[in-house]
Amino acid sequence: MPTIPADWRQEFEAAARRPLATRLRYAFIHTYKPVLDDAPYRAFSTLEEYRRWCDSHLPPWLGYGRV
């Protein structure tokens, strides 16, 4: 088993001492998702309609396209 570098262990221990609310605030990073974040919500009548919309409106790197 590889050893954990001392500076990594110190950073982990410092983070573990922070209050839970602080740790949660820094745990999640909001990343803007083009098109998806531009409207408060969208509704589709069918799953097929939703899939067609994803295929035609969302960039492939977001991962909502069909495989």
QUIHUCOR-V385414 format. One record per residue. N is the residue number from 1. PHI is phi in degrees with one decimal (none if undefined). PSI is psi as a letter, one per 20 degrees, with the letter a starting at -180 (* if undefined). D_LAST is the distance of its C-alpha to the last C-alpha in Angstrom with 2 decimals. Layout:
# QUIHUCOR-V385414
<<N:PHI:PSI:D_LAST> <N:PHI:PSI:D_LAST>>
This chain:
# QUIHUCOR-V385414
<<1:none:p:37.65> <2:-69.4:q:37.60> <3:-81.9:q:39.86> <4:-86.9:p:38.67> <5:-56.9:q:40.25> <6:-58.1:g:43.08> <7:-67.5:h:41.79> <8:-65.9:g:38.44> <9:-63.0:g:40.45> <10:-63.3:g:42.72> <11:-64.9:g:39.84> <12:-62.7:g:38.33> <13:-64.4:h:41.77> <14:-64.8:g:42.42> <15:-64.3:h:39.15> <16:-65.6:h:40.00> <17:-80.6:i:43.35> <18:-71.6:q:41.87> <19:-62.1:q:41.81> <20:-57.8:g:38.64> <21:-59.0:g:38.24> <22:-67.8:g:38.32> <23:-62.2:g:35.83> <24:-67.5:h:33.36> <25:-61.5:h:33.95> <26:-90.1:i:32.98> <27:-78.4:h:30.13> <28:-115.0:p:27.65> <29:-110.8:p:26.98> <30:-76.7:p:25.83> <31:-116.3:p:23.40> <32:-63.0:p:23.27> <33:-110.8:o:19.89> <34:-54.5:q:20.30> <35:72.1:g:20.20> <36:-61.4:h:19.43> <37:-87.5:j:22.89> <38:-87.1:i:24.69> <39:-135.4:q:25.37> <40:-64.9:h:26.76> <41:-163.2:r:24.48> <42:-140.0:q:22.47> <43:-128.1:p:22.58> <44:-127.4:q:20.55> <45:-75.0:h:21.95> <46:-137.2:r:18.85> <47:-64.6:h:15.36> <48:-63.4:g:14.29> <49:-62.6:g:16.47> <50:-61.5:g:14.95> <51:-63.9:g:11.35> <52:-63.1:g:13.03> <53:-62.7:g:15.01> <54:-59.2:g:12.29> <55:-61.5:h:10.71> <56:-93.9:i:14.33> <57:-115.1:h:15.98> <58:-101.5:q:14.16> <59:-66.5:q:13.85> <60:-57.9:h:10.57> <61:-67.7:i:12.41> <62:-74.5:h:12.69> <63:86.3:j:9.20> <64:-96.6:j:9.05> <65:-79.2:r:6.48> <66:-77.5:q:3.75> <67:-94.9:*:0.00>>
